[in-house]
Amino acid sequence: MLERITEWFSQHPNNSYNYLQISQELGIFGRSNRADVYDMLILLQQQGFLREISTGRYALSQTSRKSEELEGVFDRRHNGMHQVSVEGYELPFTVYDGDDMQALPGDKVRIQRVPGRSHGRSSRGAGGPQARVVEVVERVPHRYVGVLQKNNKYAFVTPDNRSLDKDIYIPNELLKKAKDGDKVVVDFERWPAFSKNPIGRVVDVLGHKGENNAEMHSILAEYGLPYKYPQQVVKAAERIADGCTPEEIANRLDYRNVTTFTIDPADAKDFDDALSLRKLENGHWEAGVHIADVTFYVRPESSVDKEAYSRATSVYLVDRTIPMLPERLCNELCSLRQGEDKLTYSVLFEMDDDANILKHRIQRTVTCSNRRFTYEEAQEIIETGQGDFAKEVLQLDRLAKQLRARRFAEGAIAFDRAEVKFRLDEKGVPVDVYFKVSKDANKLVEEFMLLANRTVAEAIGGAAEGNTRAKGKANKKAKTFVYRVHDQPQPEKLENLASLASRFGHRMPAVGNNKVISQGINQLMSEIHDRPEENMLSMLAIRSMAKAVYTTENIGHYGLAFKYYTHFTSPIRRYPDCMVHRLLNRYLNEGGRSVPREQYEEYCKHCSDMEQVAASAERASIKYKQAEFLAARMGQEFEGTVSGVSEWGIYVELNDSKCEGLVPVRDLKDDHYVFDERNFCLIGRRTHKRYTLGDPLRIKVAAVNMERRTIDFVLA
């Protein structure tokens, strides 16, 4: 009623009304209801929204008329204090329930500032100045995933994602045969003005709650990622013929007789990179990095290309890969499978025994892999010196180690964090957790991929700079290219890291040139290895870094200490690599003019955004499996380490599984604990007992919420 009255006066700013006239205009009947209207007019006058121009007669106040209207993006909060971010304002505006006009997260809204207005609520926790939504300017598409609750009369979906704080009402005619307890995908339809809940439509039924397929698909749907491939695109891919014909081979460098092999995870199916090695007559080595020539098959603006661009990346969940390309391409035509002739794009390096690069070539080739190695098989050769193609593997390993040492001497940063992996039963239920550690075989492949990516970026970006210096002319603008850049860390984040590290007895420089900082971080990572504070400090170090992104504006790659860097080596899995292949062919082979920078910057932003979305989905799948793993171990005790502290509790990471859960502060019964933000700890007021980062704790699994993917612990 309050909302309807304020909206009426805002729409009729030049008119005045008494409570009977307003009731009549709004269709409000009955003595008690009209008495409520009378009370609300007095309340709005007390709050300054209305002014009383004669006894019992009200009009919009001058202050309300002049209230500044702004446009921003809406974000819902469970505590009823929603936020609107407005460009140019440091703090978001706070909008209370009842003033939100049923806006949803991401909607573009117009707001009106309401100085001091609180509706009788406490402003504690409010983000910034208060406002009310006066119009939802633009609804963005809203899709939610949740569990359907259904009876004979009605159905509701409780969203997994907490960005919507209401259940979604589903009319029977919009259920799409969904049953009670199903995981469903729901599209927002509308939110009637005086309804408590939005109305939605079921667009897909993923399966029953708790089933592995349903839960993995729900994670993908939650992040707006596709969980199935469009049939028309699959059919288009099936029609693509093998291009490895005698005519095409004649146009390429033929490397089929050079020893070549792939090194990949044991469960890999898409092999998009291979390595070759041979001794040249002059005594030097020729190392080749051969990459699947995806863009030979995927033509610009084709249906396959459009779908690949839309996805921008393959997504790796705990138990499955959702490929960027249809199976016909990623696992068959483009995959560098053992014993099959394949079209490749290669970077060929002539190197001496000290891994100095003497020459390089970037050319389209045809190759044939002699052997498909798993990382474990290649590692065994490195450790024992025995096995297929041992001579080539060992020599590549020696060269890679020299390249790696040189890279770190130049200021590269090493973050070697163990990767959490799960052993799953036939139903996808985790039965064990283990850690994938990067060994020499992994680093061998990594080093040559980094070298190829760097060389390709220098071939385009560095060419203009080199020509300018050689000719002594004014700086010639480099052709538009796709770079993978990594900005310098923010000084305040480095200071926080150095300050926290010092509490554990580690010294790290927070100021200095790039080389000094990177060497300081590497020294810290070395010192904390296998210590209780390792995970927490390494995570903080990673968070102190900027995010690597794709862009046409080259600023170098801080973490790798490269002036030029791109992504060229994984076109089966990353769309930016496909763009790089096309630009290379345009510039190097065809002598083409530069492509439009603005257009490619837009492509780069899309790919960067999708990379972050995919990473979020991957993390969500890990959290789900960790929650599922501990749900089967309710009440059991584990050793852990404090990984985070906040005003609402202590985050503890278990030592043997890296599962993280919360010990809520409300469950610390021995004292009243206060959060010390500066020192990252909780302190008991009476006992002065402290819980701080890095503390070892023994905990018991108390509760698991599978929908929210959260775990609660209690101290054992």
N, C-alpha and C positions, 0 to 999 in steps of 0.2 A: 504494500500500500504506500509506504514511504517513497519507494522508487517511482511509482506511478504519479504521485503528487509532484515530486521534484521534476520529473520529466515534463509534466503538464505545464508547470510554471516556466520551465526553460524554453518550451515551445511557444508560450504566449507571454513574452516578457513585458508587453505594454498593457496588459489587462490586470484587473484586480478582482478577487473573489472572496466570499465568505465560505464557511464550511459547508453550508447547504448547497451553494452553487457548484463548488468543487465536487461534492458527492453526486450531484445531478450529472455533471459533465463526465464523470468517470463511471457512472452506472453503479454507484455504491448505495445500497438501500438497507434499511433496518436501523433502529435507534442506536444499538450498541456499535454498529459499524460506523455510523456517522459521528458518534461520540469519539471514536478512534481518529477520525479525520480531524475533528476539532483539536484533539490533543497533539496531533502531528503538526498542524499549522503553528501551534504555539511553540513546539519543539524547534521547528525550522526557523521560526522568528528568533528564538533564543540563540540559535547557532549562527545567525547572521545571513542565512540563505534567503529569508523573506523579511519584508518590512511591513509593519502595520500602518496603513495609510489612514484608516479611521477605525473606530471600534469594531473589532471582529472581521475587518476586511484587510486582505493581504495581497501584496504584489512582490515580484522579484526584486531583491535589494540591488542597489547600485554596485555593491561589491561582487555579487554573483554575476551581474551583467558583464562586468569587466574582467571576470576570471579568465586568465590566460588559457587558451586551448592549445594543446600540443598533440602530436602524433608519435606513437611509439609501438613497441612490440610487447605483447602481454605474456606473462608467465604465472601460472597458477601455483599456489602453495597450500599444503595441507593444513597449515595453521590458520587459514582464512585471511592471511595478510598477503595478498597477491602483489605482484610487482610489474611495473611497466618501465622498460628501458627506453629512454628518449635520447637521441643523438645530441651530443653537446652538453649533457648533464652527467656529472660524475656518479651520482647516486640514483638508483631507480626510484620511481614514485611508488608509494604504497597505496594499494586499492583494497578496501575491505569487502568481504562478502556482502552482497546487497548493493554494492556500487560497481559491480563488475560487468553488468549487461550480458551475462553468460558468455564472456569471452573465453577462448581456449588458448592453450600454450601456442605461441607463434603467431597468433592473430595480430593483425595491424589494427590498432584502436586509436580513437581520439579521446583525450582525457581533458578534464577541467580541474585545475588546481583548487583545492578546498583548504585554505589556511586554517590550521588548528582543529579541523573537524575530526572527531573520533568516534561518534555514535556511542559514546559512553564506554568504549573499550580502552584498554591500556595500549599505549603506543609502543610499549617495550618490544624490541625486536623488529620494529618497522625499519625498512631499508632507507627511507628518505622522506621527503615531503609527501603529504597526503593528497590524493586526487580521487576523482570518480570517473568512470568510463561513461562518455556521453554517446559514443557510437562505435560499433564494430565496423571499421572501414573496409576491411578485407579479411575474409575467412581463408586461411590456408587449408589444404586438404588434411584431414585428420583421420588417421588409421590407428586402431588400438588392438592389442592382443590380450585376451584374458579368458577366464573360466566362466562358462555359462551356468547360471542357476535358473532352473525352469520348473514351473508347476503348471497346472491346467489353465490358470488365469493370466499369468504374465511371466516374463523372463527378463533377467538382468545379467549384464556382464561386468565382472569386477576386473578392471584393467590391471595387468601386471606392472605396467609403467606408472609410477607414482606422479607423473606430470599431470594426470587428471585425477582430481580428488573426489570424483563422484562415480557411482555406478552408472552404467549406460542401459537405459530401458530399451528392450527389443520387442516391438509388436509381433504378434504371432505370424503375420503375413510376411515378415522380414527375417524369419529364423533360418531359412534355407536347410531345413531338416536337421538342424543341430539339436543334440540331446543334452539333458542335464549332465554336468560334469565334463563336457567337451571343452577342449581348447579351441577358441575360435578367433578369426580375424574380423574386426568390426570397423566399418566406415561410419563416421559421424554423418548424420542426416540433418538434424535441426535441434534447436533448443528453444522450445516455446517460452515466451517472456515470463510466465508465472509458474513454470514447472521447476521442480526441485532437481530433476535429472535430465540430461540430454537424451535424445533418441538416436539409435543407431541401426545399422543394417548388417547382418552377418553376410560376409562376402566369401568366406572360406571356412571349412571345418578341418582343423589340423589333426584331430585325433583326441583320444581321451587324456585327460589330465594325468601327468606322470609317465606316460609312454615316451620312450626316448625320441622317436621320430617327431612326435607332436611337440615336445619341448624344444628340440633343436630348430624345428621350423618356426616355432613361436618366437625364438630369439631373433632369427633372421627377419621375420615379419615386423617385430617390434622396432628394429632399426631401419625398416624400409628397404631391406635387401631381398632380392628374389630368391625363392627356394625351389623354383622349377624353371626349366628353360622353355621359352615359347616354341611351340611345335613348328611354326612356319620358319623359324630361324634354324632349328635342327634340320628341317628338310632342305633348306638352302645350303647348309653345310654339307649335307650328304651328297649334294649334286656337284661339289667341288672335286675335280679330278686331280690325281697325283701329277704334280708339275715336274717331276724329276725325269724329264724326257731327254733323249739324245740331243735334241735341238737346244734345250735350255742348258744342259751340261756343257755344251760346246761354247756357251757364252760366259762360262765361269772358270775360276781356278779349280782344278781337279785335285783334291787332297785325299782321295779315297785310298791311296797307297801309303799314306803317312799314318803312323801309329796314333790312334785316337781313342779316347774312352770317356765315359761319363762317370761321375761320382755323385750319388744322390742318396737320400734316405731309403731305407729298405722298402717302405710302402709307396714310394713314388711311382707315378705312371706317366707324368708329363716331364720328359727330359729336354729342357730347353737350352742347356749349355753342355759343351764337351771341351776337352783339352787335348791338344796334340803336342808331340815333341819329336824333334829329329836333330841330329848333329849335321851341321853344314860343312862343306869342303874346307872352308877357311878356319875350322875349329870352333866356331861359335855355335850357339844353340838357337834353334828356331822354336819358340813356344807359340802355339796357336790357341786362341779362345774362339770357339765356334758356337754361334748362336742360331737357333731355329729361325729361318727366314719367314716369319709369320706373315709379313705384309705382302709377300709374293702371292699368298693365297687370299688374304683378307683385303679386298679392294675398298678404297674410300667410298663412303656413302652407301655401301651394300647393307643389306639387312643384318648380316653377321657383324659388320663393322659398327653399325649403330647400336646394336645390343652390347657389344664389347665396350664401346665408349660409355654407355649408360652405366654399366657395372664398374668399369675402370680398373677393377682388380679382382683376382680370385680371393675367396674368403676361406679361411682355415679354422673350422671349429674343431672341438676336441676329437670328434669321431668321423669327420668327413671334410671333403673339400668341395666348395661350390665354385666351379670353374668360371673364368671370364669368357672362355671360348667353348663352343660345343665340343663334345667328345671326339667327333670325327677329326677335328683339328688338333685339339690339345693332347690327345692320347694316341693319335694315328698319324695323320699327314705331317704334322710339324714336330712330333716327338722324335728325338734323336735315338731311336731304338737300336740295339745291338744288331749288327749284320745287315742293316738297311741303308741304302743310298738316300741321303737327305740334302735338301737345299739349305744352305746356311749363309749367315753374314758373319764374317770373321775379322778379327784383329790379330795380325801376325807380327810377332816381336823377334828381332834378332838381338840376342843377349850374349854377353861374355860370361865367364865363370863366376864373376862377382855380381851377377844380375843387373849389370848396367845395360840400359836400353840403347842400342847402337842405331837401329832403324826400326820402322814399323810400317805396316800396310793395313788399310781397311778395305776389304774386298768381298764381293759375293763369291761364294765357293760352293762346291759339292763335297760332302764328307761321308764317311761310313765308320760308325763306331765299332771298334774291334772288341770292346769289352764293356759291360755294364757293371760297375763296382758299386757296392753299398759303402757308406762311410766306414762301417765296421771292417769291411774287407780291405779297403785302402789303408786304414789305420794299422791293421795287422801287418801289411807289407812294410809300412814305415817303421814299425817296431821290430820286425824280425828280419827284414831285408829279403824275404822270400815271397814268391807268388808270381802270378801272371803280370808281365810287363813291369817287373820290379825295377828294372834299370830306369825306365821312364818315370815311374811314380816317384822313386827316390830322388832323381835329379830335379823334377819339378818341385818336390818338397824342399830341397836345398835352396833352389832359387826363390821360392816363396818366403822362406825364413829370412833371407837377405832383404827381400823387398819389404817385409814386415818390420824388420829392425830399422831400416832406413826411414820408413814411414813414421815410426814412433819417435825417432831421433829428430824428425822435422816438426813434431808437435801433435801427432794424432793422439786421440784419447781411447783407452781400452775399457770397455764395459763388458766383461765376460760374466753375465748372469746366467745361472742355471735355469733351464726352461722346464716348467712343470709338465709332466706327461702322465697319462692314465693307462692302466691295463683294464680293458672293459670285457665283460662277459658277453654272451651271445645276444643279450637283450640291451646291451649298451650301458649296463650298470657298472660303475667303477669298483674294481676289487683290489686295486693297488695303485699307489702313487709313486712315481720315480722321477729322476731328474736327468735331462739331456744336457750333457756337458760338451762344450766345443773342444775338440782335440785337434791334433796336427792335420788330419785329413780334411776336417772342416775348414781349418785356416788356410790350407793349400788352395782349395777352391775359392774361398773368399778373397784371397790376395790377388789371384789372377782376374777375378771378376772386377775387383776394385781398379786394377790396372787398366783393364779394357774400358771401363766406364770413364775413367780419367782421360785416357788417350783419345777417345771419341769426342769428349767435351773440348779438349784442347785443339783437336783438329778443326773445329768450327770456331769456338770462341777465341782460342789463342791465335788462330791464323791471322785474323785482322790485326791483332796487336803486334804480331811478329812482322807482318808486312809493313806496318806503320813505322816501326823502329828501323827496319832495313832501308826503307826509302827516305826516312827523315821527313816525312810529310805530316800534316795535321792528322789527328786521330781519326781513323776510318771506322765507322760504326760497324760492329759485327753483325752478321746476318742473324735473324731471329732464330732462336734455338731453345730447346727445352732443357733446363738445368735442374739439378737436384741441389738445393742450397741449404745451408745450415748456419744460422746467424750466431754471433757471439752471445754468451750467456749474460744475463743482466747482473750488474755489479752487486746489487742488494741480495740476490739469490746466492751468489758466491760467498758473500759475507756471512749469510745465515749458515751455509754449509761449513765454512771455516770455523765459525763460532761453535757449532754443535760438535764438530770433529774434535775441537780442543777440549771439550768436556770428557772425551774418552782418551785424552792424552796424545792426540795426533795433531801435527802442525801442517797447515796448508795455506799457501799464499792466496789472498783474496784480491790482490792487485798485482799488476805487472803486465808484460806483453803476453800475447797468445801462447807463446812457447812456454813461458814460465808458469802460466796458469795450468796448461794442459799437463805439463810434467808434474806439477803439484798434485793434480787430480789422480794421475797414474800412480804416483807414490802412495797416495792415500789408499787407492784401491788395492795396492800390493800389501800395505800394512794391515788392512782390516780383513784380509782373506782368512776364512775359517774362524773368525772371531764373532762373539755374540752380536756386535754392532754392525756386522758386515751388510746384512740385508737392508737395514734401515738407512745407513749412510750411503750405500750404493744407490738406493732408490732416490734419496734426496739429491744425490749428485746428478742422476738422470733428470730429475725434475728441475734442476737448476739450469739445464740446457734448454735452448730454444728447440722447437719442433722443426725437423727437416721438411721442406715443402718443395713442390715443383713450381717453377717460374721461368719467365723469359729474361728476367733481370738477374744477371749473374753477380753474386756477392761472395762466391766461394763456399767451401764446406769446412766449417770450423772444426767439427769433430774428427774429420779425416785429415785435416791440415792440407787440403787440396785447393788450389786457386780455381780450378775448373773441374766440375764433376757433373755427371748425368746418369741416367739409368738406360742401359742399352742391352743388358744381359738376360732379361726375363720377359720377352714379348708375349709368351704364352700366358703369363700371369699378371702382367701390368700393362695398361694401355699407354702410359707415357713412353715405354720402350718402343711400342709400335710407332708412335709419333717421331721418335728419334730415328728409327730405321728409315722412315719415309723422308725425313729432312736430310739425312745423310745421302740417300740416293739422289734426291733433288739437287743438292749442292755439289756433291763430289762426282757423281756419275753423269748427271744431266746438265750441270752448270746453270741450274735454275736461279731465278731471282729470289730475294728474301720473301718469306710469307708474312702476312699481316701480323704485327706484334700483338695488337689488342685482342684479336681473335684467338691467338695461341695462349695468351695470358688467361683468357676465360677457360680454355681447355685445361690449362694447368691448375687453375683454382678448383675446377670440378674434380679433377683426379686427386688433388690433395684432400679435398673434403671427403671423397669416397674412401680414401685410404684410412682416414680417421674413423669413419663410420664402421668400416670392416674391422679395424683394430678393436673398437668398442664391442662389437658383436663377438669377436674372438675371446675377449676378456670375460664377457658375460657367460659364454659357454664353459669356460674354465671355472668361473665362480659357481655355476650350476652344478658341475660335476664334483666340485669340492664340497658343496652343501649336501649333495646326494651321498657322497662318500661318508661324511660325518653323521648324516641322518641314520645310517645303519649302525652307528657306534655311539648312540645316545647313552649318556651316563658314564662313558669311559673317560679315563684320565690320560692327559698327554703333557709332555714338556713343551714349553713355548717361550717366546721372547716378545717383550713389549715392542710393537712396531709402530704404534701411534697413540697419542693421548689427546683427548678432547674434553670439553666440559660435560659431555654425556657419558664418558666412560673410557676404558682402556682397550685398545686394539692389540690382540695377541696373535702372533704368527707361530704356528706349530712347527717345531724343528724338523720333524720327519716327513711332513707332507706339504709344508708351505701354505696350508689352509689358514685363512685369517678370520677371526671372529671378534666379537665385542663382549667385554665384561662391563655391563651397564653400571654406571655409578650408583644407581639406586640399589644394586645388589651388594654394594660394599657396606655391610651392616655395622662394622666395628667403629665407624667414625663418620663425621660429615666432611666430605672431601671437596676441596676447592681447586679449580683449574688454574695453574700458573702458566700462562701462555708463553712468557719469556723463556722459561726453563723447560718447557715441554713436559710438565709433570702434574700429577694430582697430589695435593698435600692435605693430610688430615688435620682439622683445626685443633683437636684435642691432643692426639697422639703425635702429631707432626710426622707421621709415617708418609713416605713418598713412593709413588709409582712413576717411574720415568723411562724414557726410551732406552731400549737395550736391556732392561731388567729381565732376568730369567724368572718364569712363573710356571707353576703346575696348575693346570686347569681341568675342568670337567665339562663335557659337552652338555649344555642345558636345553637348547631349543634350536630348531632349524626351520626357516621359512623358505620353502622351495620356490614359491611365486616371486618373492623378493630377492631370493638367492642370498640370504643373510644367515649368519650363525651367531648364536649367543653362547657365551661361556660363563661359568662361575668359577671362582677360585676354589681349588681343591683343598 
